[in-house]
């Protein structure tokens, strides 16, 4: 018998309810003789948010860190998060704590050798995808350079830059200048640094 923590989550734009997920996971735990020691819920919270914005997930991670559970059960991987990279990292943290993860719709249990192998394959695919994206990005940048295209963010229009310089010279705070000229803070601070390095003649 394993001590199991259930984790459920739904977004605001989902028709599914947390109760549906809980019922499914409770039935699974009972059928396998597991003891449910805790249930954690994030209702109406996007899976794209981190643990600091998901109190249920934060409490779950704390319980795992205290070794209060042996296994965490979810209905699907996207209940934990939308980023495969973050999922792989989270499962690696659980593995270090000797806490398993059961994913019902994949019949995946990382507390078993077969489950760990399957999740390692998923992690390898995520790493492969990252490398492909990085390679395509570098190739695109190189092609743009050969075509003579300027890379990076476009500079501020000359007229706007002159206005920013004048406001800064008049002692207007940089953040206020950004609001007044509808310009990003980074551009305003760049111009400010340039003025300080090479002040306008008086």
N, C-alpha and C positions, 0 to 999 in steps of 0.2 A: 504493500500500500504506500502510495506517495502523497505527500502534502502538496496540494494543488492550489494555485491562485488563478482565478479567472480574470481575464482582462477583456473588456468590451468597449467599443467606441462607435458612435455614429456622428456624421456631420449634419449640419443644419439642413442641407439640401438632399438628405437621404430619406426615403420612405421607411427604411428599416428602423426598428427600435432596438434599444439595448436589451429589452426584456426577451426578444426573440433570440438574440445571441446567448443570453444567460441560460435560457431553457435548453438550448441545444447542447451547451457545454456542461450543464448540470447532468443531463441524461448521459452524456459520454463518460463523465467522471463516475457516475453510479454504476454504469455498465462495466467499467474496468476496475471497480473497487477502490477508487482513489478518494481521499479525504479532502474536501474543499475547506481550506482554512481562511481564505479571503477572497473577496470579489471587488475588483476595481473598475471604475466606470468613468468615461469621459463622454458626456452626452452633449451633442451639438458643437463639437470641437473638431476642426479640420485635422487630418492626419499629417498635413504639411508642417504643423506647429511642433516646436520642440518640447522637451519635458518641462521647461519652465512655464509653458502656457497650457500644459495638460496635467492638472493635479493628480488625476488617477494614475497616469503613467509614472509620474514622479514618485507617488506612494508605492507603486509596484516595484520600481527600481530600488527603493529604500528597503522594502521587505526582502527582496532578493539579496541585497547587500548584507542584510542581517542574518541571512541563511534561515529565514522563517518559512521558506517554501522549497520544495524539491523540483517542482515543475510548474511552468506557466502555460496556460491553455488559452488559445485565441481561435476565432472561427476562420480568419484569413490573415495573410501577412499584412495586407493594407490596413488592418485594424491598428497595428503597431506604428506604421508610418508609410509614407509614399515613396521615400527614397530608399532604393535597394542598398546603397552604400551605408546609410544609417542603420538599416536592418542588420546588415552583416556585422557592423561594429557592435550593435546591441547584443546580438547573439554571442559574439566573441566575449563580451563582458560576462554574459550569463555562464558561458562555458568555463571561464576562469573561476567563477563562484560555484561551479558544479551544479548549476541549476539548468534544467532542461526546458525546451520549448516545444509545445505540441500545437500544430496548425491543422485544424480539422479538415478544411477543404483540400489540403494536400496530403492528408494522412501522414504528416511529417512529424517525427518525434526525435529531437536532437539528443535525447538522453540515451538513444540506441545507436550502435555503430552505423546501421544503414541510414538512419536519419541524419547523423553528422555528415556522412558521405554526401548525401543528397544536398544538404545545405552548403557544403563546401563547393559543390558543383555550381550552385546558384551564385555563390560569392565569386568564383572564378569567371563566370559569365559577366558579372557586373564589372570586374576588373578589366576584362577584355573589351567591354563596351566603352569604358572610360578611355582606354588606350586608343581605340578607333576614333573617338571624338577628338582626342588631343591631336592625333595624327592628321585628321582632316582639317582641324583648325590651323595647324602649322603650315600645311600645304596651301590653304587658302590665303594665309598671310604672305607667304612667299610669292604666290602668284600675283597678289595685289602689288607687292613691292616691285616686281619685274614689270608690271604694267604702269608703274610710276604713280600709283595711287597713294595719297597721304593716309597714314594710319593713325588711329587714336581719335580722341574727341576733337570736333572742330573748335577752333578758337573763337573767341567772342568777336562780333562784328566791330570794325574799327570805331564807328561812331559810339557804340555802347562802351567800348573800352576807354575812349576819351572821357565819357561821362563818368564812368567808374573812377578813373584817375582823378578827375576834378573833385568828386565827392570825397574821396579818400584824403586828398590834399587839404580839403576844407575841414577835416577832422571828423567826418561822419563815420560811425562804427561800421566795420566790415559787414556784419550780419544785417544791419539796416540798409546798407548799400545794395546788398544782394536782393533784398525785398523790393527796394525802390526801382531797381533796374531789371527785375525778373531774371536774375542771373544766378547760377549755382554758386554756393559758397566757395567751392574749390577754385573757380575762376577768379572770384574777387580776391581771395587770399593770394593767389598767384600774382595778380597785378599789384597787390599791396607789397609783396616781397620784392618785386621788380622795382617799385618806386623807392623802397627803403635802400635797395642796393645801388640804385642810380637815381637820385632825386632829381625832379625837374628844376631847371635853373630859375632863380628868382630875379 
